[in-house]
């Protein structure tokens, strides 16, 4: 039995990675084009599913997104693992 990701999942994750890079580039360009009078610095460090946020002012919506994103990723990983287990049993 062949182990490892299927070609479809490889293609899906490759496209997802390219989409994230493209969105990041657009956000960087938009950040450079918008005039601001002050700059703020902040950051996010993910240690497993736990986000650590530091520096700057964060809007409540941004904090909610930062907290929910690792939870959504964890649920998706569990879904793919359970799907793989159910396919092996069939």
Secondary structure as UniProt FT lines:
FT   HELIX           7..33
FT   STRAND          43..47
FT   TURN            48..49
FT   STRAND          50..54
FT   HELIX           60..89
//
